[in-house]
Amino acid sequence: MTELIDNGLVGDAVDAYLDWRDECDAVWEASDRWAHAAATDAPTAVSAYLAALDREEHAANVYAGAITRIAAASDDGRDAASAAQPVTFWRARWER
């Protein structure tokens, strides 16, 4: 990797990581609200949970893109696309 990578790329990656972590926390909070919801509130709670998952997935993809841009800026010859693959683990589990 180059000794110096554009500070803007690194700043974008850090911001994207922090946004992703915030959305991860929101997923856990929505999951907890759903788990403790009354039966009459469950449909709304599950909708909120799924919306939180969508936001987390989007944030993960933004973060992956930021890491991919850093990898592309490096000079180590690695394939930038393999450096960061968005993970949609929870969505894949949910859709089974």
TIRO-2110 file (N, C-alpha, C; in Angstrom, 1 decimal):
// TIRO-2110
0.9, -1.2, 0.0, N, 1, A
0.0, 0.0, 0.0, CA, 1, A
0.9, 1.2, 0.0, C, 1, A
0.5, 2.3, -0.6, N, 2, A
1.2, 3.5, -0.6, CA, 2, A
1.4, 4.0, 0.8, C, 2, A
2.5, 4.7, 1.0, N, 3, A
2.7, 5.3, 2.3, CA, 3, A
1.7, 6.3, 2.7, C, 3, A
1.2, 7.1, 1.7, N, 4, A
0.2, 8.1, 1.9, CA, 4, A
-1.0, 7.8, 1.1, C, 4, A
-2.1, 7.8, 1.7, N, 5, A
-3.4, 7.6, 1.0, CA, 5, A
-4.1, 8.9, 1.3, C, 5, A
-4.8, 9.4, 0.3, N, 6, A
-5.5, 10.7, 0.4, CA, 6, A
-6.3, 10.7, 1.7, C, 6, A
-6.1, 11.8, 2.5, N, 7, A
-6.8, 11.9, 3.7, CA, 7, A
-8.3, 11.9, 3.5, C, 7, A
-8.8, 12.4, 2.4, N, 8, A
-10.2, 12.4, 2.1, CA, 8, A
-10.8, 11.0, 2.0, C, 8, A
-10.0, 10.1, 1.4, N, 9, A
-10.4, 8.7, 1.3, CA, 9, A
-10.5, 8.1, 2.7, C, 9, A
-9.5, 8.3, 3.5, N, 10, A
-9.5, 7.8, 4.9, CA, 10, A
-10.6, 8.4, 5.7, C, 10, A
-10.8, 9.7, 5.6, N, 11, A
-11.9, 10.3, 6.3, CA, 11, A
-13.3, 9.8, 5.9, C, 11, A
-13.5, 9.6, 4.6, N, 12, A
-14.7, 9.0, 4.1, CA, 12, A
-14.9, 7.6, 4.7, C, 12, A
-13.9, 6.8, 4.7, N, 13, A
-14.0, 5.5, 5.3, CA, 13, A
-14.3, 5.5, 6.8, C, 13, A
-13.7, 6.3, 7.5, N, 14, A
-13.9, 6.4, 8.9, CA, 14, A
-15.4, 6.9, 9.2, C, 14, A
-15.8, 7.9, 8.4, N, 15, A
-17.2, 8.4, 8.6, CA, 15, A
-18.2, 7.2, 8.2, C, 15, A
-17.9, 6.5, 7.1, N, 16, A
-18.8, 5.4, 6.7, CA, 16, A
-18.8, 4.3, 7.7, C, 16, A
-17.7, 4.0, 8.3, N, 17, A
-17.6, 3.0, 9.4, CA, 17, A
-18.5, 3.4, 10.6, C, 17, A
-18.3, 4.7, 11.0, N, 18, A
-19.1, 5.2, 12.1, CA, 18, A
-20.6, 5.1, 11.8, C, 18, A
-21.0, 5.5, 10.6, N, 19, A
-22.4, 5.5, 10.2, CA, 19, A
-22.9, 4.0, 10.2, C, 19, A
-22.1, 3.1, 9.7, N, 20, A
-22.5, 1.7, 9.7, CA, 20, A
-22.7, 1.2, 11.2, C, 20, A
-21.7, 1.5, 12.1, N, 21, A
-21.9, 1.1, 13.4, CA, 21, A
-23.1, 1.7, 14.1, C, 21, A
-23.5, 2.9, 13.8, N, 22, A
-24.7, 3.5, 14.3, CA, 22, A
-25.9, 2.7, 13.8, C, 22, A
-25.9, 2.3, 12.5, N, 23, A
-27.0, 1.6, 12.0, CA, 23, A
-27.1, 0.2, 12.6, C, 23, A
-25.9, -0.4, 12.9, N, 24, A
-25.9, -1.7, 13.6, CA, 24, A
-26.6, -1.6, 14.9, C, 24, A
-26.2, -0.6, 15.7, N, 25, A
-26.9, -0.3, 17.0, CA, 25, A
-28.4, -0.2, 16.8, C, 25, A
-28.8, 0.5, 15.7, N, 26, A
-30.2, 0.7, 15.5, CA, 26, A
-30.9, -0.6, 15.2, C, 26, A
-30.2, -1.5, 14.5, N, 27, A
-30.8, -2.9, 14.2, CA, 27, A
-31.1, -3.6, 15.6, C, 27, A
-30.1, -3.6, 16.4, N, 28, A
-30.2, -4.2, 17.7, CA, 28, A
-31.4, -3.6, 18.5, C, 28, A
-31.5, -2.3, 18.5, N, 29, A
-32.5, -1.6, 19.2, CA, 29, A
-33.9, -2.0, 18.7, C, 29, A
-34.0, -2.0, 17.3, N, 30, A
-35.3, -2.4, 16.7, CA, 30, A
-35.6, -3.9, 17.0, C, 30, A
-34.6, -4.7, 17.0, N, 31, A
-34.8, -6.1, 17.3, CA, 31, A
-35.4, -6.3, 18.7, C, 31, A
-34.8, -5.5, 19.6, N, 32, A
-35.2, -5.6, 21.0, CA, 32, A
-36.7, -5.1, 21.2, C, 32, A
-37.0, -4.0, 20.5, N, 33, A
-38.4, -3.5, 20.5, CA, 33, A
-39.3, -4.5, 19.9, C, 33, A
-38.9, -5.2, 18.9, N, 34, A
-39.8, -6.2, 18.3, CA, 34, A
-40.0, -7.4, 19.2, C, 34, A
-38.9, -7.8, 19.8, N, 35, A
-38.9, -9.0, 20.7, CA, 35, A
-39.8, -8.7, 21.9, C, 35, A
-39.9, -7.5, 22.4, N, 36, A
-40.7, -7.1, 23.5, CA, 36, A
-42.0, -6.5, 23.2, C, 36, A
-42.4, -6.5, 21.9, N, 37, A
-43.6, -5.8, 21.5, CA, 37, A
-44.8, -6.7, 21.9, C, 37, A
-45.9, -6.0, 22.2, N, 38, A
-47.2, -6.7, 22.4, CA, 38, A
-47.6, -7.3, 21.0, C, 38, A
-48.4, -8.3, 21.0, N, 39, A
-48.9, -8.9, 19.8, CA, 39, A
-49.5, -7.9, 18.8, C, 39, A
-50.2, -7.0, 19.4, N, 40, A
-50.9, -6.0, 18.5, CA, 40, A
-49.9, -5.0, 17.9, C, 40, A
-48.7, -4.9, 18.5, N, 41, A
-47.7, -4.0, 18.0, CA, 41, A
-46.6, -4.7, 17.1, C, 41, A
-46.7, -6.0, 17.1, N, 42, A
-45.7, -6.8, 16.4, CA, 42, A
-45.5, -6.4, 14.9, C, 42, A
-46.6, -6.3, 14.2, N, 43, A
-46.4, -5.9, 12.8, CA, 43, A
-45.7, -4.6, 12.5, C, 43, A
-46.0, -3.6, 13.3, N, 44, A
-45.3, -2.4, 13.2, CA, 44, A
-43.8, -2.5, 13.6, C, 44, A
-43.6, -3.3, 14.7, N, 45, A
-42.2, -3.5, 15.2, CA, 45, A
-41.4, -4.3, 14.2, C, 45, A
-41.9, -5.3, 13.5, N, 46, A
-41.2, -6.0, 12.5, CA, 46, A
-40.9, -5.1, 11.3, C, 46, A
-41.8, -4.3, 11.0, N, 47, A
-41.6, -3.4, 9.9, CA, 47, A
-40.4, -2.4, 10.2, C, 47, A
-40.4, -1.9, 11.4, N, 48, A
-39.3, -1.0, 11.9, CA, 48, A
-38.0, -1.8, 11.9, C, 48, A
-38.0, -3.0, 12.3, N, 49, A
-36.8, -3.9, 12.3, CA, 49, A
-36.3, -4.1, 10.9, C, 49, A
-37.2, -4.4, 9.9, N, 50, A
-36.7, -4.6, 8.5, CA, 50, A
-36.2, -3.3, 7.9, C, 50, A
-36.8, -2.2, 8.3, N, 51, A
-36.3, -0.9, 7.8, CA, 51, A
-34.9, -0.6, 8.3, C, 51, A
-34.7, -1.0, 9.6, N, 52, A
-33.4, -0.8, 10.2, CA, 52, A
-32.4, -1.7, 9.5, C, 52, A
-32.8, -2.9, 9.2, N, 53, A
-31.9, -3.8, 8.4, CA, 53, A
-31.5, -3.2, 7.1, C, 53, A
-32.5, -2.6, 6.4, N, 54, A
-32.2, -2.0, 5.1, CA, 54, A
-31.2, -0.9, 5.2, C, 54, A
-31.4, 0.0, 6.2, N, 55, A
-30.5, 1.1, 6.5, CA, 55, A
-29.1, 0.6, 6.8, C, 55, A
-29.0, -0.5, 7.6, N, 56, A
-27.7, -1.1, 8.0, CA, 56, A
-27.0, -1.6, 6.7, C, 56, A
-27.8, -2.3, 5.9, N, 57, A
-27.2, -2.9, 4.6, CA, 57, A
-26.7, -1.7, 3.7, C, 57, A
-27.4, -0.7, 3.6, N, 58, A
-27.0, 0.5, 2.8, CA, 58, A
-25.7, 1.0, 3.4, C, 58, A
-25.7, 1.2, 4.7, N, 59, A
-24.5, 1.8, 5.3, CA, 59, A
-23.3, 0.8, 5.1, C, 59, A
-23.5, -0.5, 5.2, N, 60, A
-22.4, -1.5, 5.0, CA, 60, A
-21.9, -1.3, 3.6, C, 60, A
-22.8, -1.2, 2.6, N, 61, A
-22.3, -1.0, 1.2, CA, 61, A
-21.6, 0.3, 1.0, C, 61, A
-22.0, 1.4, 1.6, N, 62, A
-21.2, 2.6, 1.6, CA, 62, A
-19.8, 2.4, 2.2, C, 62, A
-19.8, 1.8, 3.3, N, 63, A
-18.5, 1.5, 3.9, CA, 63, A
-17.6, 0.6, 3.1, C, 63, A
-18.2, -0.4, 2.5, N, 64, A
-17.4, -1.3, 1.6, CA, 64, A
-16.9, -0.5, 0.4, C, 64, A
-17.7, 0.4, -0.1, N, 65, A
-17.2, 1.2, -1.2, CA, 65, A
-16.1, 2.1, -0.9, C, 65, A
-16.1, 2.6, 0.3, N, 66, A
-15.0, 3.5, 0.8, CA, 66, A
-13.7, 2.7, 1.0, C, 66, A
-13.8, 1.5, 1.5, N, 67, A
-12.7, 0.6, 1.6, CA, 67, A
-12.1, 0.2, 0.3, C, 67, A
-13.0, -0.1, -0.6, N, 68, A
-12.6, -0.4, -2.0, CA, 68, A
-11.9, 0.7, -2.7, C, 68, A
-12.3, 1.9, -2.4, N, 69, A
-11.6, 3.1, -3.0, CA, 69, A
-10.2, 3.2, -2.4, C, 69, A
-10.0, 2.9, -1.1, N, 70, A
-8.7, 2.9, -0.5, CA, 70, A
-7.8, 1.8, -1.1, C, 70, A
-8.4, 0.6, -1.3, N, 71, A
-7.7, -0.5, -1.8, CA, 71, A
-7.2, -0.2, -3.3, C, 71, A
-8.1, 0.5, -4.0, N, 72, A
-7.8, 0.9, -5.4, CA, 72, A
-6.7, 1.9, -5.5, C, 72, A
-6.6, 2.7, -4.4, N, 73, A
-5.5, 3.7, -4.4, CA, 73, A
-4.2, 3.2, -4.0, C, 73, A
-4.2, 1.9, -3.5, N, 74, A
-2.9, 1.3, -3.0, CA, 74, A
-2.1, 0.8, -4.2, C, 74, A
-0.9, 0.6, -4.0, N, 75, A
0.0, 0.1, -5.1, CA, 75, A
0.5, -1.3, -4.8, C, 75, A
-0.3, -2.1, -4.0, N, 76, A
0.2, -3.5, -3.7, CA, 76, A
-0.3, -4.5, -4.7, C, 76, A
-1.1, -4.0, -5.7, N, 77, A
-1.5, -4.9, -6.8, CA, 77, A
-2.7, -5.8, -6.5, C, 77, A
-3.2, -5.7, -5.4, N, 78, A
-4.4, -6.5, -5.1, CA, 78, A
-5.6, -6.1, -5.9, C, 78, A
-6.5, -6.9, -6.1, N, 79, A
-7.8, -6.6, -6.7, CA, 79, A
-8.7, -5.8, -5.7, C, 79, A
-9.0, -4.6, -6.0, N, 80, A
-9.7, -3.7, -5.1, CA, 80, A
-11.1, -4.3, -4.8, C, 80, A
-11.7, -5.0, -5.8, N, 81, A
-13.1, -5.5, -5.5, CA, 81, A
-13.0, -6.6, -4.5, C, 81, A
-11.9, -7.3, -4.4, N, 82, A
-11.9, -8.4, -3.4, CA, 82, A
-11.6, -7.8, -2.0, C, 82, A
-11.2, -6.6, -1.9, N, 83, A
-10.8, -6.0, -0.6, CA, 83, A
-11.9, -5.8, 0.3, C, 83, A
-13.1, -5.5, -0.3, N, 84, A
-14.3, -5.2, 0.6, CA, 84, A
-15.5, -5.7, -0.1, C, 84, A
-16.1, -6.8, 0.4, N, 85, A
-17.3, -7.3, -0.1, CA, 85, A
-18.4, -7.0, 0.9, C, 85, A
-19.5, -6.3, 0.5, N, 86, A
-20.6, -6.0, 1.4, CA, 86, A
-21.1, -7.3, 1.9, C, 86, A
-21.4, -7.3, 3.2, N, 87, A
-21.9, -8.5, 3.8, CA, 87, A
-23.4, -8.2, 4.2, C, 87, A
-24.2, -9.1, 3.8, N, 88, A
-25.7, -9.0, 4.1, CA, 88, A
-26.1, -10.2, 4.8, C, 88, A
-25.3, -10.6, 5.8, N, 89, A
-25.5, -11.8, 6.6, CA, 89, A
-26.9, -11.9, 7.2, C, 89, A
-27.3, -10.9, 7.8, N, 90, A
-28.6, -11.0, 8.5, CA, 90, A
-29.8, -11.0, 7.5, C, 90, A
-29.7, -10.3, 6.4, N, 91, A
-30.7, -10.4, 5.4, CA, 91, A
-30.8, -11.8, 4.8, C, 91, A
-29.6, -12.3, 4.5, N, 92, A
-29.6, -13.7, 4.0, CA, 92, A
-30.2, -14.7, 5.0, C, 92, A
-30.0, -14.5, 6.2, N, 93, A
-30.6, -15.4, 7.2, CA, 93, A
-32.1, -15.2, 7.3, C, 93, A
-32.5, -13.9, 7.3, N, 94, A
-33.9, -13.6, 7.4, CA, 94, A
-34.7, -14.2, 6.2, C, 94, A
-34.1, -14.2, 5.0, N, 95, A
-34.9, -14.6, 3.8, CA, 95, A
-34.9, -16.1, 3.6, C, 95, A
-34.2, -16.9, 4.5, N, 96, A
-34.2, -18.3, 4.4, CA, 96, A
-35.6, -18.9, 4.6, C, 96, A
END
